[in-house]
Amino acid sequence: MHEMAVCESLLSAMEEAAKAQNFSRVTRVRLAIGRFAGIEIEALRFGFDVVMRGSLAEGAELVVLEEDGTAWCFDCCETVALSHRLASCPKCGGERLVPNGGTDMKIKDLEVM
């Protein structure tokens, strides 16, 4: 389950931010996750609770903002939003699409003390 490794990286990023910005506690984390990022949200929530135990983010609320994926359509030459990788183009119905967005995960913001 790579979501545990993602949570460990998230904790490391928060610890670095805490040192740089002089805070000692994280009470809320907002993550933007693209639909094509390959992250299982429920597994991430479970991993978050486990990894954050005993850390500056123990008990922090995890808010996940799911973002649509995007793809370039070769048929209508448009970038379009997609809810899943195998969807047809919502503008023209074409099926020659190349994903070009929605593959990342970003920390939007932290609520800290």
C-alpha positions in Angstrom: 0.0 0.0 0.0 1.9 3.0 -1.3 -0.5 5.4 0.5 1.5 4.7 3.7 4.7 6.0 2.0 2.8 9.0 0.7 1.7 9.8 4.3 5.3 9.4 5.6 6.4 11.9 2.9 3.6 14.2 3.9 4.7 14.1 7.5 8.3 14.9 6.5 7.1 17.9 4.5 5.1 19.1 7.5 8.1 18.7 9.8 10.3 20.7 7.5 7.6 23.4 7.2 7.3 23.5 11.1 11.1 24.1 11.4 11.1 26.8 8.7 8.0 28.5 9.8 8.2 27.9 13.6 5.0 26.1 14.4 4.6 23.0 16.6 1.2 21.6 15.8 -0.8 20.8 12.7 -4.6 20.7 13.3 -5.8 20.4 9.7 -4.2 19.4 6.4 -5.9 20.1 3.0 -4.7 18.0 0.1 -5.6 18.4 -3.5 -5.4 15.0 -5.3 -6.0 14.5 -9.0 -8.3 11.7 -10.1 -5.4 10.2 -12.1 -2.9 10.3 -9.2 -3.3 6.7 -8.4 -4.2 7.4 -4.7 -6.9 5.4 -3.0 -8.5 8.0 -0.7 -9.8 5.7 2.0 -6.3 4.0 2.2 -4.8 7.4 2.4 -7.1 8.3 5.3 -6.2 5.2 7.2 -2.5 5.7 6.6 -2.7 9.3 7.6 -4.2 8.4 11.0 -1.5 5.7 11.6 1.5 7.7 10.4 0.6 10.9 12.2 0.4 9.1 15.7 2.9 10.7 18.0 3.8 13.5 15.6 3.1 17.2 15.3 0.0 16.2 13.3 -1.5 13.6 15.6 -5.3 14.0 15.5 -5.2 16.5 12.6 -8.2 16.6 10.3 -7.4 15.5 6.8 -9.4 17.3 4.1 -9.1 15.8 0.6 -10.1 18.0 -2.4 -10.5 15.7 -5.4 -9.7 17.4 -8.7 -10.7 16.2 -12.1 -8.2 14.9 -14.4 -7.6 16.6 -17.7 -6.7 15.3 -21.2 -5.9 16.6 -24.6 -8.4 15.4 -27.2 -6.8 14.9 -30.7 -10.2 15.0 -32.3 -11.4 18.4 -31.2 -8.0 19.8 -30.2 -9.2 20.8 -26.7 -8.1 20.1 -23.2 -11.0 18.7 -21.3 -11.9 17.7 -17.8 -12.4 13.9 -17.2 -13.7 12.0 -14.2 -11.8 8.9 -15.2 -9.0 7.9 -17.6 -11.1 5.9 -19.9 -13.9 8.4 -20.5 -14.6 9.8 -23.9 -14.2 13.5 -24.7 -17.1 15.3 -23.2 -17.0 17.9 -26.0 -16.9 15.8 -29.1 -17.2 12.1 -28.0 -13.7 11.3 -29.3 -11.7 8.6 -27.7 -8.1 9.7 -28.7 -7.2 11.4 -25.4 -3.9 11.9 -23.8 -4.0 12.6 -20.0 -2.2 15.9 -19.2 -3.4 16.8 -15.7 -4.9 15.5 -12.5 -1.9 13.2 -11.8 -0.5 15.0 -8.8 -1.1 15.5 -5.2 -0.4 18.9 -3.5 -0.6 20.2 0.0 -3.0 23.1 -0.4 -2.6 24.4 3.1 -2.0 23.6 6.7 -3.8 24.9 9.8 -1.2 25.2 12.5 -0.6 26.3 16.0 
